[in-house]
């Protein structure tokens, strides 16, 4: 890669956090023409991350879920907009996360249960 002078610093979000962000945005812009694209992008990222980075994906979702009621509402709305395959991949990732020491602790301490069918 070649840069002109010093280049431009760019902050790139972690992919799993970006996927969760896209879920939230798809619900926030439900009446916008962009909402289906946001949901599609979230779903594709979720399905991809569920293969190699499932624990990171699950933890990002759970972290967002813990933020508060408005975020939970938007996450639920976003989940309604993605495919069954993407929802299933996220649920499976959360099941795997639950089976880790940290994940089991975090999930047991949730004030509100997750909206996904998990084991």
N, C-alpha and C positions, 0 to 999 in steps of 0.2 A: 504494500500500500504506500502510495506517495502522498505527502501532505504539503500544502503550500504554507510556508512559514511555520508557525507553531501548531497549525490545525485548530480544530474546535473541539473542546472537551464535551463529551456526551455521556450522560448517565443512562445506562441501559438497565431496566428493571429485571429482576430474576424472573424467569419464564413462568414459574408456578404462581408467583404473585401477580404477574400480568394476566394470567388466565383467570384468576379470581377477580381481578379488577374488571376484566371484560364481562364476567357474569354480572357484576354489580351494575356496570354501565348499561348493559343490555336491558336491565329492569328499570333503571333510572330514565332511560330514553324510550320507554315502551311505545310512545306515540310517534316516535321519529322513524324516518326511513332507514336510519342507520342501525336501529335495534336488531334487525335480523342478521346483519353483518357482524355486529358485536357478538351475538349469540353463537353464530357459526364459528367465529374465531376462537371464542372461549371453548367450544366443544372440541375443535380440532386440537387445540393446545392441551386440553385435559386428556383426550385419548392418547396423544403422543407422550405426554409426561407420565401417564399411568403405566407406561411400559418400562421406562428406565429410571424415573425419579418419583415413584409413587409416594414415598414417604414425605418428600419435600412438598408434593402437591397436597397431600392430606393435611400436613401441618399448616400450610398456607391457608387452606380453606377453614380449618378449625380456628386459627388465629383471627381470621376475618369474622367468623361466627361469634367469637367472644367479644368483639368490639361493642356491640349493643343492638338494641331492637331495630333501629333503622337499617343497619347493615344486614341483620338477619332477614328482614323483610325483602330487601333487594336481592340477597343471595337466593332466597326461595323463589322470587320472581325470575331470576336468571336461570335457575335450575329447570323451571317450567319451559324455558325457551330452547334448551339444548336437546340433542337427540337422546333417545333411551340408551344408546351405546355409550355416550359420553357420561350420562348420569351413572350408568352401571360401572364404568371405569373409575369414576370418582368414588363411588360406594366401595368398590373393591380396594381401592387405595386406602380408604379410611379403615377398612377391616384390617389391612396389613399394618397400618399405623397403630391400631388398637392392640395388636399383638406384640408391640415393642414395650419396653418398660416405661419409657417417657410417654408414648401414645396412650397407653392404658391409664396412666395417671391423669393426663390432660383431659381425656374423654370422660373419665369418671367425675371430674371436677366441673364439668359444664353446667351452667345454670339452666340452660334450655337445651333439650335434646336436638340432635342434628335432624334435618328434614329428609335424610336419605335412609333407605332401607339398608341396614348393615347387619352383620351377624350379631 
